[in-house]
Amino acid sequence: MASGDRVRVRGVSIFRPIIYGNTATVLTPKERESLSSPDHTHKWTVAVRSAASVPDSEQVGGADDLGYFIKRVTFKLHDTYSNPARNIDKPPFEVSETGWGEFEIQIRITFIPEAGEKAMVMYHHLKLHPWTASGEPEIPPLDAAIKAGPVHSWQYDEVVFNDPYQNFLNLLTSHPPTPLPKTKKKPVPFHLANPGSLEASKGGVPEFISQMEKEEADRLEEARQAVIAEQDRWRAMLIEKEKEAQRLTKQI
């Protein structure tokens, strides 16, 4: 490897859109009979995928192979599962299991050595039951759950690489991501940060579109501005308290 390849390209940021989350389907009585744990009610898959979907696919996301910049994805399941830390070293980066309860899954993305980047850690709450606007679980009767089809819970994110190494930048630019569709042809994924998307998320396999990418960026910026405003408010309160303490000290 040439020494120039290990030089960081300053002032450059490059990102890759990904989604992470799960799909869950209720088990039929016959399917439950064949399990070693008959108390399990659902089969589910948790995954990290490219944000764009394959046209006419029944899978959310996954149009691009992320193996060119991701070395490993580790899914930390609930401790009741055997071997709860599942290391997936090649695409598809996913784990399929059965279970009866919802729980938080830690997702750790390890990048290829050429990236020179620390691992990225995210958290996903496994979703088994249909969404409600309040976010509270809704457990429908078995027949209704089977008829309704899979439950989808997916979050859009962007992996951003700032000041990347030249060789890694070359690798990324040689694998451009599949663009997200500009118009809505399938249901959009529901997210609690956008309650209005609940109705739009019903009726089939969801798909991320470019408008949702912009809306997500806008929501993140709004949240960032809210945090800054709250920090400023507390800073002003602290300054006032310090001034008050100084006045009291002088009086003493």
Contacts in CASP RR format, 6 or more apart in sequence:
PFRMAT RR
TARGET T0000
AUTHOR 0000-0000-0000
METHOD contacts of the structure
MODEL  1
MASGDRVRVRGVSIFRPIIYGNTATVLTPKERESLSSPDHTHKWTVAVRS
AASVPDSEQVGGADDLGYFIKRVTFKLHDTYSNPARNIDKPPFEVSETGW
GEFEIQIRITFIPEAGEKAMVMYHHLKLHPWTASGEPEIPPLDAAIKAGP
VHSWQYDEVVFNDPYQNFLNLLTSHPPTPLPKTKKKPVPFHLANPGSLEA
SKGGVPEFISQMEKEEADRLEEARQAVIAEQDRWRAMLIEKEKEAQRLTK
QI
1 167 0 8 1.000
4 166 0 8 1.000
5 165 0 8 1.000
5 166 0 8 1.000
5 167 0 8 1.000
5 170 0 8 1.000
6 165 0 8 1.000
6 166 0 8 1.000
6 167 0 8 1.000
7 165 0 8 1.000
7 166 0 8 1.000
8 163 0 8 1.000
8 164 0 8 1.000
8 165 0 8 1.000
8 166 0 8 1.000
9 163 0 8 1.000
9 164 0 8 1.000
9 165 0 8 1.000
9 166 0 8 1.000
9 169 0 8 1.000
10 163 0 8 1.000
11 162 0 8 1.000
11 163 0 8 1.000
12 162 0 8 1.000
12 163 0 8 1.000
12 164 0 8 1.000
12 169 0 8 1.000
13 160 0 8 1.000
13 161 0 8 1.000
13 162 0 8 1.000
13 163 0 8 1.000
14 160 0 8 1.000
14 161 0 8 1.000
14 164 0 8 1.000
14 169 0 8 1.000
14 172 0 8 1.000
14 173 0 8 1.000
15 158 0 8 1.000
15 159 0 8 1.000
15 160 0 8 1.000
15 161 0 8 1.000
16 50 0 8 1.000
16 66 0 8 1.000
16 69 0 8 1.000
16 158 0 8 1.000
16 159 0 8 1.000
16 172 0 8 1.000
16 177 0 8 1.000
17 50 0 8 1.000
17 51 0 8 1.000
17 52 0 8 1.000
17 156 0 8 1.000
17 157 0 8 1.000
17 158 0 8 1.000
17 177 0 8 1.000
17 180 0 8 1.000
17 213 0 8 1.000
18 48 0 8 1.000
18 49 0 8 1.000
18 50 0 8 1.000
18 51 0 8 1.000
18 66 0 8 1.000
18 156 0 8 1.000
18 157 0 8 1.000
18 158 0 8 1.000
18 159 0 8 1.000
19 48 0 8 1.000
19 49 0 8 1.000
19 50 0 8 1.000
19 51 0 8 1.000
19 60 0 8 1.000
19 61 0 8 1.000
19 154 0 8 1.000
19 155 0 8 1.000
19 156 0 8 1.000
19 157 0 8 1.000
19 208 0 8 1.000
20 46 0 8 1.000
20 47 0 8 1.000
20 48 0 8 1.000
20 49 0 8 1.000
20 107 0 8 1.000
20 122 0 8 1.000
20 124 0 8 1.000
20 154 0 8 1.000
20 155 0 8 1.000
20 157 0 8 1.000
21 46 0 8 1.000
21 47 0 8 1.000
21 48 0 8 1.000
21 124 0 8 1.000
21 153 0 8 1.000
21 154 0 8 1.000
21 155 0 8 1.000
22 44 0 8 1.000
22 45 0 8 1.000
22 46 0 8 1.000
22 47 0 8 1.000
22 105 0 8 1.000
22 124 0 8 1.000
22 126 0 8 1.000
22 127 0 8 1.000
22 152 0 8 1.000
22 153 0 8 1.000
22 154 0 8 1.000
23 44 0 8 1.000
23 45 0 8 1.000
23 60 0 8 1.000
23 150 0 8 1.000
23 151 0 8 1.000
23 152 0 8 1.000
23 153 0 8 1.000
24 42 0 8 1.000
24 43 0 8 1.000
24 44 0 8 1.000
24 45 0 8 1.000
24 126 0 8 1.000
24 127 0 8 1.000
24 128 0 8 1.000
24 150 0 8 1.000
24 151 0 8 1.000
24 153 0 8 1.000
25 42 0 8 1.000
25 43 0 8 1.000
25 44 0 8 1.000
25 149 0 8 1.000
25 150 0 8 1.000
25 151 0 8 1.000
26 41 0 8 1.000
26 42 0 8 1.000
26 142 0 8 1.000
26 145 0 8 1.000
26 146 0 8 1.000
26 149 0 8 1.000
27 35 0 8 1.000
27 40 0 8 1.000
27 41 0 8 1.000
27 42 0 8 1.000
27 43 0 8 1.000
27 98 0 8 1.000
28 146 0 8 1.000
29 142 0 8 1.000
31 43 0 8 1.000
32 38 0 8 1.000
32 40 0 8 1.000
32 41 0 8 1.000
35 98 0 8 1.000
37 98 0 8 1.000
37 99 0 8 1.000
39 100 0 8 1.000
40 98 0 8 1.000
40 99 0 8 1.000
40 100 0 8 1.000
41 99 0 8 1.000
41 100 0 8 1.000
41 101 0 8 1.000
41 128 0 8 1.000
42 98 0 8 1.000
42 99 0 8 1.000
42 100 0 8 1.000
42 101 0 8 1.000
42 128 0 8 1.000
43 96 0 8 1.000
43 97 0 8 1.000
43 98 0 8 1.000
43 99 0 8 1.000
44 96 0 8 1.000
44 97 0 8 1.000
44 98 0 8 1.000
44 99 0 8 1.000
44 126 0 8 1.000
44 128 0 8 1.000
45 94 0 8 1.000
45 95 0 8 1.000
45 96 0 8 1.000
46 75 0 8 1.000
46 94 0 8 1.000
46 95 0 8 1.000
46 105 0 8 1.000
46 107 0 8 1.000
46 124 0 8 1.000
46 126 0 8 1.000
47 92 0 8 1.000
47 93 0 8 1.000
47 94 0 8 1.000
47 95 0 8 1.000
48 66 0 8 1.000
48 70 0 8 1.000
48 73 0 8 1.000
48 93 0 8 1.000
48 94 0 8 1.000
48 107 0 8 1.000
48 109 0 8 1.000
49 59 0 8 1.000
49 60 0 8 1.000
49 61 0 8 1.000
49 62 0 8 1.000
49 66 0 8 1.000
49 92 0 8 1.000
49 93 0 8 1.000
49 94 0 8 1.000
50 61 0 8 1.000
50 62 0 8 1.000
50 63 0 8 1.000
50 64 0 8 1.000
50 65 0 8 1.000
50 66 0 8 1.000
50 177 0 8 1.000
50 178 0 8 1.000
51 61 0 8 1.000
51 156 0 8 1.000
51 177 0 8 1.000
51 180 0 8 1.000
51 208 0 8 1.000
51 213 0 8 1.000
52 61 0 8 1.000
52 62 0 8 1.000
52 63 0 8 1.000
52 64 0 8 1.000
52 177 0 8 1.000
52 178 0 8 1.000
52 179 0 8 1.000
52 180 0 8 1.000
52 181 0 8 1.000
52 208 0 8 1.000
53 59 0 8 1.000
53 60 0 8 1.000
53 61 0 8 1.000
53 62 0 8 1.000
53 63 0 8 1.000
53 207 0 8 1.000
53 208 0 8 1.000
54 61 0 8 1.000
54 62 0 8 1.000
54 63 0 8 1.000
57 205 0 8 1.000
58 205 0 8 1.000
59 205 0 8 1.000
60 152 0 8 1.000
60 154 0 8 1.000
60 189 0 8 1.000
60 205 0 8 1.000
60 206 0 8 1.000
60 207 0 8 1.000
60 208 0 8 1.000
61 207 0 8 1.000
61 208 0 8 1.000
62 92 0 8 1.000
63 178 0 8 1.000
64 175 0 8 1.000
64 177 0 8 1.000
64 178 0 8 1.000
65 91 0 8 1.000
66 91 0 8 1.000
66 93 0 8 1.000
67 90 0 8 1.000
67 91 0 8 1.000
67 112 0 8 1.000
68 112 0 8 1.000
68 171 0 8 1.000
68 175 0 8 1.000
69 111 0 8 1.000
69 112 0 8 1.000
69 115 0 8 1.000
69 159 0 8 1.000
69 168 0 8 1.000
69 171 0 8 1.000
69 172 0 8 1.000
69 175 0 8 1.000
70 93 0 8 1.000
70 109 0 8 1.000
70 110 0 8 1.000
70 111 0 8 1.000
70 112 0 8 1.000
71 89 0 8 1.000
71 110 0 8 1.000
71 111 0 8 1.000
71 112 0 8 1.000
71 113 0 8 1.000
72 87 0 8 1.000
72 88 0 8 1.000
72 89 0 8 1.000
72 109 0 8 1.000
72 110 0 8 1.000
73 87 0 8 1.000
73 88 0 8 1.000
73 93 0 8 1.000
73 107 0 8 1.000
73 108 0 8 1.000
73 109 0 8 1.000
73 110 0 8 1.000
74 85 0 8 1.000
74 86 0 8 1.000
74 87 0 8 1.000
74 88 0 8 1.000
74 106 0 8 1.000
74 107 0 8 1.000
74 108 0 8 1.000
74 110 0 8 1.000
75 85 0 8 1.000
75 86 0 8 1.000
75 88 0 8 1.000
75 95 0 8 1.000
75 105 0 8 1.000
75 106 0 8 1.000
75 107 0 8 1.000
76 84 0 8 1.000
76 85 0 8 1.000
76 86 0 8 1.000
76 105 0 8 1.000
76 106 0 8 1.000
76 107 0 8 1.000
76 108 0 8 1.000
77 84 0 8 1.000
77 85 0 8 1.000
77 86 0 8 1.000
77 95 0 8 1.000
77 97 0 8 1.000
77 103 0 8 1.000
77 105 0 8 1.000
78 84 0 8 1.000
78 103 0 8 1.000
81 97 0 8 1.000
86 95 0 8 1.000
88 94 0 8 1.000
88 95 0 8 1.000
99 128 0 8 1.000
101 126 0 8 1.000
101 128 0 8 1.000
102 125 0 8 1.000
102 126 0 8 1.000
102 127 0 8 1.000
102 128 0 8 1.000
102 129 0 8 1.000
102 137 0 8 1.000
103 125 0 8 1.000
103 126 0 8 1.000
104 123 0 8 1.000
104 124 0 8 1.000
104 125 0 8 1.000
104 126 0 8 1.000
105 123 0 8 1.000
105 124 0 8 1.000
105 125 0 8 1.000
105 126 0 8 1.000
106 121 0 8 1.000
106 122 0 8 1.000
106 123 0 8 1.000
107 121 0 8 1.000
107 122 0 8 1.000
107 123 0 8 1.000
107 124 0 8 1.000
108 119 0 8 1.000
108 120 0 8 1.000
108 121 0 8 1.000
108 122 0 8 1.000
109 119 0 8 1.000
109 120 0 8 1.000
109 121 0 8 1.000
109 122 0 8 1.000
109 159 0 8 1.000
110 119 0 8 1.000
111 117 0 8 1.000
111 119 0 8 1.000
111 120 0 8 1.000
114 165 0 8 1.000
114 167 0 8 1.000
114 168 0 8 1.000
114 171 0 8 1.000
115 161 0 8 1.000
115 164 0 8 1.000
115 165 0 8 1.000
115 168 0 8 1.000
116 165 0 8 1.000
116 168 0 8 1.000
117 161 0 8 1.000
120 159 0 8 1.000
122 157 0 8 1.000
124 153 0 8 1.000
124 155 0 8 1.000
125 153 0 8 1.000
126 153 0 8 1.000
127 151 0 8 1.000
127 152 0 8 1.000
127 153 0 8 1.000
128 137 0 8 1.000
128 151 0 8 1.000
129 137 0 8 1.000
129 138 0 8 1.000
129 139 0 8 1.000
129 140 0 8 1.000
129 151 0 8 1.000
130 138 0 8 1.000
130 140 0 8 1.000
130 145 0 8 1.000
130 148 0 8 1.000
130 151 0 8 1.000
131 138 0 8 1.000
131 151 0 8 1.000
131 153 0 8 1.000
131 190 0 8 1.000
131 198 0 8 1.000
131 201 0 8 1.000
132 138 0 8 1.000
132 198 0 8 1.000
133 195 0 8 1.000
133 196 0 8 1.000
133 198 0 8 1.000
135 192 0 8 1.000
140 148 0 8 1.000
150 205 0 8 1.000
152 189 0 8 1.000
152 190 0 8 1.000
152 201 0 8 1.000
152 205 0 8 1.000
152 206 0 8 1.000
153 189 0 8 1.000
154 189 0 8 1.000
154 206 0 8 1.000
154 208 0 8 1.000
155 191 0 8 1.000
156 189 0 8 1.000
156 208 0 8 1.000
156 212 0 8 1.000
156 213 0 8 1.000
156 216 0 8 1.000
161 168 0 8 1.000
161 169 0 8 1.000
161 172 0 8 1.000
164 172 0 8 1.000
179 210 0 8 1.000
180 208 0 8 1.000
180 209 0 8 1.000
180 210 0 8 1.000
180 212 0 8 1.000
180 213 0 8 1.000
181 207 0 8 1.000
181 209 0 8 1.000
181 210 0 8 1.000
182 209 0 8 1.000
182 210 0 8 1.000
182 211 0 8 1.000
183 209 0 8 1.000
184 200 0 8 1.000
184 207 0 8 1.000
184 209 0 8 1.000
184 211 0 8 1.000
185 207 0 8 1.000
186 204 0 8 1.000
186 205 0 8 1.000
186 206 0 8 1.000
186 207 0 8 1.000
187 200 0 8 1.000
187 201 0 8 1.000
187 202 0 8 1.000
187 203 0 8 1.000
187 204 0 8 1.000
187 205 0 8 1.000
187 206 0 8 1.000
187 207 0 8 1.000
188 197 0 8 1.000
188 200 0 8 1.000
188 201 0 8 1.000
188 206 0 8 1.000
188 207 0 8 1.000
188 208 0 8 1.000
188 209 0 8 1.000
188 212 0 8 1.000
189 197 0 8 1.000
189 201 0 8 1.000
189 206 0 8 1.000
189 207 0 8 1.000
189 208 0 8 1.000
189 212 0 8 1.000
190 197 0 8 1.000
190 198 0 8 1.000
190 200 0 8 1.000
190 201 0 8 1.000
190 206 0 8 1.000
191 197 0 8 1.000
193 219 0 8 1.000
194 215 0 8 1.000
194 219 0 8 1.000
END
